[in-house]
Amino acid sequence: MSKKFFVMLVITLFMSGSMISFAGQWQNEHPRRAQVNKRLNNQNKRINQEVKEGEINKGEAKKLRREDKNIRQEERSMAKQHGGHITKEEQKVLNQQENQNSREIGK
């Protein structure tokens, strides 16, 4: 194996490993993360609609948004622990929290 070929091989392996590592660090569009975040976005729209319709007051909306913010922060924290994605079990926990908050919207 020539020295030039060997150097190119090492550089290629290093760069591909770095790109894989970088891509795995934060996967915003991972399907489980996308599902959780889509629900949070929908809940925010529902909260806005309920305030507009007078179904909930601004104080209740603030409380609901704070809960959603906490869920979003928990989702991000979980993703950081797993290379940018969340596990099925974590998704289940987050969805249960979202379900609880969702039931409070428009009561």
C-alpha positions as CSV (number, residue, x, y, z in Angstrom):
1,M,0.0,0.0,0.0
2,S,1.5,3.3,-1.0
3,K,2.0,6.1,1.6
4,K,-0.3,8.5,-0.4
5,F,-3.1,5.9,-0.5
6,F,-2.7,5.2,3.2
7,V,-2.8,8.9,4.1
8,M,-5.9,9.4,2.0
9,L,-7.6,6.4,3.6
10,V,-6.9,7.7,7.1
11,I,-8.2,11.1,6.1
12,T,-11.3,9.7,4.6
13,L,-12.1,7.5,7.6
14,F,-11.5,10.4,10.0
15,M,-13.8,12.7,8.0
16,S,-16.5,10.1,7.6
17,G,-16.4,9.3,11.3
18,S,-16.5,13.0,12.2
19,M,-19.6,13.5,9.9
20,I,-21.4,10.5,11.4
21,S,-20.6,11.8,14.9
22,F,-21.8,15.3,14.0
23,A,-25.0,14.1,12.3
24,G,-25.8,12.0,15.3
25,Q,-25.4,14.7,17.9
26,W,-28.7,16.5,17.2
27,Q,-31.4,15.0,15.1
28,N,-34.2,17.6,15.2
29,E,-36.2,15.6,12.6
30,H,-36.0,12.2,14.3
31,P,-39.5,10.7,13.9
32,R,-40.1,10.3,17.7
33,R,-38.9,13.9,18.4
34,A,-40.9,15.2,15.4
35,Q,-44.1,13.6,16.7
36,V,-43.6,15.0,20.3
37,N,-42.8,18.5,19.0
38,K,-45.7,18.5,16.5
39,R,-48.1,17.7,19.4
40,L,-46.5,20.6,21.4
41,N,-47.0,22.9,18.5
42,N,-50.6,21.8,18.0
43,Q,-51.3,22.3,21.7
44,N,-49.9,25.8,21.6
45,K,-52.3,26.6,18.7
46,R,-55.2,25.1,20.7
47,I,-54.3,27.3,23.7
48,N,-54.2,30.4,21.5
49,Q,-57.6,29.5,20.0
50,E,-59.1,28.8,23.4
51,V,-57.9,32.2,24.7
52,K,-59.3,33.9,21.5
53,E,-62.7,32.2,22.0
54,G,-62.7,33.1,25.7
55,E,-62.7,29.5,26.8
56,I,-59.6,30.0,29.0
57,N,-58.2,33.1,30.5
58,K,-54.7,34.4,30.0
59,G,-53.5,33.1,33.4
60,E,-54.7,29.6,32.5
61,A,-53.0,29.9,29.1
62,K,-49.8,30.9,30.8
63,K,-49.9,27.9,33.0
64,L,-50.5,25.6,30.1
65,R,-47.7,27.1,28.0
66,R,-45.3,26.7,31.0
67,E,-46.2,23.0,31.2
68,D,-45.6,22.6,27.5
69,K,-42.3,24.5,27.8
70,N,-41.3,22.1,30.5
71,I,-42.2,19.1,28.3
72,R,-40.2,20.6,25.4
73,Q,-37.2,21.2,27.7
74,E,-37.4,17.6,29.0
75,E,-37.6,16.3,25.4
76,R,-34.4,18.3,24.5
77,S,-32.6,17.0,27.5
78,M,-33.6,13.4,26.7
79,A,-32.4,13.9,23.1
80,K,-29.0,15.2,24.3
81,Q,-28.5,12.0,26.3
82,H,-29.1,9.8,23.3
83,G,-27.2,11.4,20.4
84,G,-30.1,13.6,19.2
85,H,-33.0,11.2,19.5
86,I,-35.4,10.0,22.1
87,T,-36.3,6.4,23.0
88,K,-39.7,4.9,22.5
89,E,-40.1,4.8,26.3
90,E,-39.2,8.5,26.6
91,Q,-41.6,9.3,23.8
92,K,-44.3,7.4,25.8
93,V,-43.6,9.4,28.9
94,L,-43.6,12.7,27.1
95,N,-46.9,11.8,25.3
96,Q,-48.5,11.0,28.7
97,Q,-47.4,14.4,30.0
98,E,-48.8,16.0,26.8
99,N,-52.1,14.1,27.2
100,Q,-52.5,15.4,30.8
101,N,-51.8,19.0,29.6
102,S,-54.1,18.5,26.6
103,R,-57.0,17.6,28.8
104,E,-56.6,20.9,30.6
105,I,-57.0,22.9,27.4
106,G,-60.6,24.1,27.0
107,K,-62.0,22.4,30.1
